[in-house]
Amino acid sequence: MKLHFYKYQGTGNDFIMIDNRTMLFPKNDVTLINKLCDRRFGIGADGLILLEPSENHDFTMVYFNADGNEGSMCGNGGRCLVAFAKQLKVIENKTIFDAVDGLHYATIENEIVSLKMIDIDNIEVTNTYSFLNTGSPHHISFCNNLKDLNVKKIGAQIRYGAPYFETGTNVNFVEQVSENAFKVRTYERGVEDETLACGTGVTAVAIAAHKTKKTNSTKIQLEVLGGNLEVSFENEGNLYTNIFLKGPAESVFEGNTII
């Protein structure tokens, strides 16, 4: 079977995009998806995303981690999928689509996608870290020596350790740059390595920074290895609403492969 694919990236998070409106892609084939995402034996990507039909909205997002297993919400993947949907002429400049964590509203203009994330009302704060779920689970540690950290080693230890164990978590290391700007490096479960960016991760970082009073701003600038993202939100008490993840989403190439 010949598979036509597209490659997109958002601040260095790269994804294989497949138009699966025919529902023919073998999405239960974990080995195949893992191989397609392999950077030596396949196309290479942090994940694979299917654009599928939706009964009531513009399309459905189905996301797979690079290990081949279906994953939780991916923020940068969602932004890239919006750009892909525009390329396919499924949408014009705005959309509402289905994802594993519910409905998402998004707009796109000049390759900049602004994606509405789920509301947050449960944030765990300890003396050494914060934890919250922004569509995917995120552990957040603030530090002062971000560039010197062995993110893969320390991230893996936290990802598999207490209290997360087999379920695991994504792990974010954060250094404050100014009142409303932070640098972020992320270890992603499912990729099992550091990635150049993580959309749900920077969303979690922005909310955790506000919750722990490291910033009073409701518009946060986040520098990741692959570029820059912005997270804005509204806050009342423990509730964070109208959370938007904003940044570039770009087409890289398209091609065919045999599966």
Secondary structure as GFF3:
##gff-version 3
##sequence-region A 1 259
A	DSSP	beta_strand	2	10	.	.	.	ID=ss1
A	DSSP	beta_strand	13	19	.	.	.	ID=ss2
A	DSSP	alpha_helix	30	37	.	.	.	ID=ss3
A	DSSP	beta_strand	47	52	.	.	.	ID=ss4
A	DSSP	beta_strand	60	65	.	.	.	ID=ss5
A	DSSP	alpha_helix	75	87	.	.	.	ID=ss6
A	DSSP	beta_strand	94	99	.	.	.	ID=ss7
A	DSSP	beta_strand	102	109	.	.	.	ID=ss8
A	DSSP	beta_strand	112	116	.	.	.	ID=ss9
A	DSSP	beta_strand	123	125	.	.	.	ID=ss10
A	DSSP	beta_strand	130	133	.	.	.	ID=ss11
A	DSSP	beta_strand	137	142	.	.	.	ID=ss12
A	DSSP	three_ten_helix	146	148	.	.	.	ID=ss13
A	DSSP	alpha_helix	151	160	.	.	.	ID=ss14
A	DSSP	beta_strand	170	178	.	.	.	ID=ss15
A	DSSP	beta_strand	181	188	.	.	.	ID=ss16
A	DSSP	beta_strand	193	195	.	.	.	ID=ss17
A	DSSP	alpha_helix	199	211	.	.	.	ID=ss18
A	DSSP	beta_strand	219	224	.	.	.	ID=ss19
A	DSSP	beta_strand	227	236	.	.	.	ID=ss20
A	DSSP	beta_strand	239	248	.	.	.	ID=ss21
A	DSSP	beta_strand	250	258	.	.	.	ID=ss22
###
